[in-house]
Amino acid sequence: MKPAAFDYVAPTSLDEAVAALAEHGEDAKVLAGGQSLIPLLSLRLARPTALVDLNDVDELRHLTINGSVRVGAMTRHRHVEHSAEIAASAPLLAAAVPYIGHAAIRTRGTIGGSLAHADPAAELPAVAVALDAMFAVRSLRGTRTITAREFFDGYFTTTLAPDEVLTEITFPAAPTGTKVSVQEMARRHGDFAMVAVVAQQTPDGDTRLALVNVADKPYRATEAEAAARAGADPEEIADLATRDLEPATDLHATSAYRKHVARVLVRRALTELRGA
């Protein structure tokens, strides 16, 4: 199918972009990398009245590391994937990006686009929640900051207002010696995760743990994190991380199977952190 008709706006500045969103209202859509939106348009599952294309807004494309890691929303996945600075300062982000689709998708896809799409089967939302990332958003009404856990609201939904643009994501810089693990099960390499786990442990024992595709948004296993900091064994931590899960059943897996896989992956992640 072909997309339904829409107005196309290609701003060259952030001011122009937020003005366009304010003008066209809640039926407008933002185009970032387009790796998720374009198929939805083609299938007419999305029918915006206007498309605001951010690809010429250069101010949204940057990586800044100075006590924290600030990533512009239009920064491509491949840029992050190949950044030595990101690997050193945000190793969990660097470890998760290669699991996103294939090289062609990562070349076009953007960090902000993936996060704003809010697919519960995507890796980056879980990384953001695990690391307590901060999201800067902008509209004609001004700028505000949203925590990662406040940002994701459910299946493919966020707390972004229709006239707001995600501009930047800030991740805390990891101390030297931080260990990370990304464990994922997918039908094929490059597919969305059936289940995945992202985990990080700093030298002082601070452990972060988030699960992918086991709920309608990224699942932060805070009770399991506390057990990990207290020195519990991986089996106990895996039990705590998955005890309250009620994953959806779909054509790829039953709820029980998905929960079992989540438990196995949590155990593997903690084992890798402690053995790395």
C-alpha positions as CSV (number, residue, x, y, z in Angstrom):
1,M,0.0,0.0,0.0
2,K,0.9,3.6,-0.3
3,P,0.7,6.1,2.6
4,A,-2.3,8.3,2.9
5,A,-1.8,11.9,1.8
6,F,-0.1,14.2,4.3
7,D,1.6,17.6,4.4
8,Y,5.4,17.4,4.5
9,V,7.5,19.9,6.5
10,A,11.3,19.9,6.5
11,P,12.5,22.4,9.1
12,T,16.2,23.3,9.3
13,S,16.2,24.4,13.0
14,L,14.6,23.2,16.2
15,D,12.6,26.4,16.5
16,E,11.1,25.7,13.1
17,A,10.3,22.1,14.0
18,V,8.4,22.9,17.2
19,A,6.6,25.7,15.4
20,A,5.5,23.2,12.8
21,L,4.2,20.8,15.4
22,A,2.3,23.5,17.1
23,E,0.8,24.6,13.8
24,H,-0.3,21.1,12.7
25,G,-1.6,19.9,16.0
26,E,-1.8,16.4,17.5
27,D,-2.3,14.7,14.1
28,A,1.2,15.5,13.1
29,K,4.0,13.0,13.3
30,V,7.8,13.5,13.7
31,L,10.1,11.7,11.2
32,A,13.5,10.9,12.6
33,G,15.2,7.8,11.2
34,G,11.9,6.5,9.7
35,Q,12.8,2.8,10.3
36,S,9.6,2.3,12.2
37,L,7.3,5.1,11.0
38,I,7.7,4.6,7.2
39,P,6.4,1.0,7.4
40,L,3.5,2.1,9.5
41,L,2.7,4.9,7.0
42,S,2.9,2.4,4.1
43,L,0.5,0.0,5.8
44,R,-1.8,3.0,6.8
45,L,-1.5,2.1,10.4
46,A,-0.4,5.7,10.9
47,R,-2.3,8.4,9.0
48,P,-0.8,11.8,10.1
49,T,-2.1,14.9,8.5
50,A,1.5,16.3,8.5
51,L,5.0,14.8,8.7
52,V,7.7,17.0,10.3
53,D,11.1,15.7,9.1
54,L,13.9,16.4,11.5
55,N,16.8,15.1,9.3
56,D,18.0,18.7,8.4
57,V,18.0,19.9,12.1
58,D,21.7,19.6,12.7
59,E,21.5,20.8,16.3
60,L,19.8,17.6,17.3
61,R,22.8,15.5,16.1
62,H,25.7,15.5,18.6
63,L,27.5,13.4,21.2
64,T,28.9,15.4,24.2
65,I,30.8,13.7,27.1
66,N,31.6,15.9,30.1
67,G,30.8,14.3,33.4
68,S,27.7,12.8,31.7
69,V,26.9,11.4,28.2
70,R,24.6,13.7,26.2
71,V,23.3,12.3,23.0
72,G,21.3,14.4,20.5
73,A,18.0,12.8,19.5
74,M,19.0,12.7,15.8
75,T,22.3,10.9,16.4
76,R,22.4,7.7,14.3
77,H,22.8,4.3,15.9
78,R,25.9,3.6,13.9
79,H,27.6,6.7,15.2
80,V,27.0,5.5,18.8
81,E,28.0,2.0,17.9
82,H,31.4,3.1,16.5
83,S,32.2,5.7,19.2
84,A,35.1,4.9,21.4
85,E,34.0,7.6,23.8
86,I,30.6,6.0,24.2
87,A,32.1,2.6,24.7
88,A,34.3,4.1,27.6
89,S,31.7,6.3,29.2
90,A,28.4,4.5,28.5
91,P,29.3,0.9,28.0
92,L,25.8,-0.5,28.4
93,L,24.5,1.8,25.7
94,A,27.4,0.8,23.4
95,A,26.8,-2.9,24.1
96,A,23.1,-2.7,23.4
97,V,23.2,-0.8,20.1
98,P,24.6,-3.7,17.9
99,Y,21.4,-5.7,18.8
100,I,19.2,-3.1,17.0
101,G,18.2,-4.6,13.6
102,H,20.9,-4.8,11.0
103,A,23.7,-2.5,9.9
104,A,21.5,-0.8,7.3
105,I,18.8,0.0,9.9
106,R,21.4,1.3,12.4
107,T,22.9,3.5,9.7
108,R,19.6,5.3,9.3
109,G,17.9,4.8,12.7
110,T,18.3,7.4,15.4
111,I,18.6,7.2,19.2
112,G,15.8,9.6,19.8
113,G,13.5,8.0,17.2
114,S,13.9,4.6,18.8
115,L,13.2,5.9,22.3
116,A,10.2,8.0,21.2
117,H,8.7,5.1,19.3
118,A,8.6,3.3,22.7
119,D,8.4,-0.3,21.4
120,P,8.6,-2.6,24.5
121,A,10.6,-5.1,22.4
122,A,13.3,-2.5,21.7
123,E,16.7,-2.4,23.6
124,L,17.3,1.3,24.0
125,P,14.2,2.1,26.2
126,A,15.4,-0.6,28.7
127,V,18.9,0.8,28.7
128,A,17.5,4.3,29.4
129,V,15.4,3.0,32.2
130,A,18.2,0.9,33.7
131,L,20.6,3.9,33.7
132,D,18.1,6.5,34.9
133,A,18.6,8.5,31.7
134,M,17.1,12.0,31.5
135,F,15.1,13.2,28.4
136,A,15.1,16.8,27.3
137,V,12.0,17.8,25.3
138,R,11.1,21.1,23.7
139,S,7.9,22.9,22.5
140,L,6.9,26.5,21.9
141,R,6.0,26.4,25.6
142,G,9.6,25.9,26.6
143,T,11.9,23.0,27.6
144,R,11.3,20.4,30.2
145,T,13.2,17.3,31.5
146,I,11.6,13.9,31.9
147,T,13.1,10.8,33.7
148,A,13.3,7.7,31.6
149,R,10.8,5.9,33.9
150,E,8.4,8.7,33.6
151,F,8.8,9.0,29.8
152,F,7.5,5.5,28.9
153,D,3.8,5.2,29.4
154,G,2.8,1.9,27.8
155,Y,2.8,0.1,24.4
156,F,4.2,2.6,21.9
157,T,3.2,5.5,24.1
158,T,5.2,8.1,25.9
159,T,4.4,11.2,28.0
160,L,5.5,13.5,25.2
161,A,2.9,16.0,24.4
162,P,1.8,16.2,20.7
163,D,3.7,19.6,20.3
164,E,6.9,18.4,21.9
165,V,10.1,17.2,20.3
166,L,12.6,14.9,22.1
167,T,15.9,16.8,21.7
168,E,18.5,15.1,23.9
169,I,19.1,12.1,26.1
170,T,21.5,12.3,29.0
171,F,23.1,9.1,30.4
172,P,25.3,9.1,33.6
173,A,28.9,8.4,32.8
174,A,30.0,5.0,34.1
175,P,33.0,4.8,36.3
176,T,36.1,3.0,35.1
177,G,35.8,-0.7,35.6
178,T,32.1,-0.9,35.1
179,K,30.9,-4.2,33.7
180,V,27.9,-4.7,31.5
181,S,25.9,-7.5,30.0
182,V,23.2,-7.7,27.3
183,Q,21.4,-11.0,26.9
184,E,18.9,-11.4,24.2
185,M,16.7,-14.1,22.6
186,A,15.3,-13.4,19.2
187,R,14.0,-15.7,16.4
188,R,16.7,-14.5,14.1
189,H,19.6,-12.1,14.4
190,G,18.3,-8.6,13.8
191,D,14.7,-9.4,14.8
192,F,13.1,-7.6,17.8
193,A,13.8,-9.4,21.1
194,M,11.4,-12.1,22.3
195,V,13.0,-11.3,25.6
196,A,16.2,-9.4,26.5
197,V,18.0,-8.3,29.7
198,V,20.4,-5.3,30.0
199,A,22.6,-5.2,33.1
200,Q,25.3,-3.0,34.5
201,Q,27.5,-3.3,37.6
202,T,29.9,-0.6,38.8
203,P,33.1,-1.3,40.8
204,D,31.3,-0.3,44.1
205,G,28.6,-3.0,43.4
206,D,25.8,-0.7,42.2
207,T,23.8,-3.0,39.9
208,R,21.2,-2.0,37.3
209,L,18.8,-4.5,35.7
210,A,16.1,-3.9,33.1
211,L,14.1,-6.4,31.0
212,V,12.8,-6.1,27.5
213,N,9.5,-7.3,26.1
214,V,8.0,-8.7,29.3
215,A,5.6,-5.8,29.9
216,D,4.0,-2.9,28.1
217,K,7.2,-0.8,28.8
218,P,10.7,-1.4,30.0
219,Y,10.7,-3.3,33.3
220,R,13.2,-2.2,35.9
221,A,13.9,-5.0,38.4
222,T,14.6,-2.9,41.5
223,E,14.1,-5.6,44.1
224,A,16.5,-7.9,42.2
225,E,19.0,-5.0,42.0
226,A,18.9,-4.6,45.7
227,A,19.5,-8.3,46.2
228,A,22.5,-8.2,43.7
229,R,24.0,-5.3,45.7
230,A,23.6,-7.4,48.9
231,G,25.6,-10.2,47.2
232,A,22.7,-12.7,46.5
233,D,23.4,-15.5,44.1
234,P,22.3,-15.2,40.5
235,E,19.5,-17.8,41.0
236,E,17.9,-15.8,43.8
237,I,18.3,-12.6,41.8
238,A,16.7,-14.2,38.7
239,D,13.7,-15.4,40.9
240,L,13.2,-11.9,42.2
241,A,13.5,-10.2,38.8
242,T,10.8,-12.4,37.2
243,R,8.5,-13.3,40.1
244,D,5.9,-10.7,39.4
245,L,6.1,-10.8,35.6
246,E,3.0,-11.4,33.5
247,P,4.3,-11.2,29.9
248,A,1.9,-11.2,27.0
249,T,1.3,-14.3,24.9
250,D,1.7,-13.7,21.2
251,L,2.5,-15.7,18.0
252,H,6.2,-15.9,19.1
253,A,5.9,-17.2,22.6
254,T,3.5,-18.0,25.5
255,S,3.6,-15.9,28.6
256,A,5.0,-18.8,30.6
257,Y,7.8,-19.4,28.1
258,R,8.7,-15.7,27.9
259,K,8.9,-15.6,31.7
260,H,11.1,-18.7,31.8
261,V,13.4,-17.2,29.2
262,A,13.6,-13.9,31.2
263,R,14.7,-15.8,34.3
264,V,17.4,-17.7,32.4
265,L,18.7,-14.5,30.8
266,V,18.8,-12.6,34.1
267,R,20.9,-15.4,35.6
268,R,23.2,-15.4,32.6
269,A,23.6,-11.6,32.8
270,L,24.5,-11.7,36.5
271,T,26.9,-14.6,36.0
272,E,28.6,-12.6,33.3
273,L,28.9,-9.5,35.4
274,R,30.5,-11.4,38.2
275,G,32.8,-13.5,36.1
276,A,33.9,-10.8,33.6
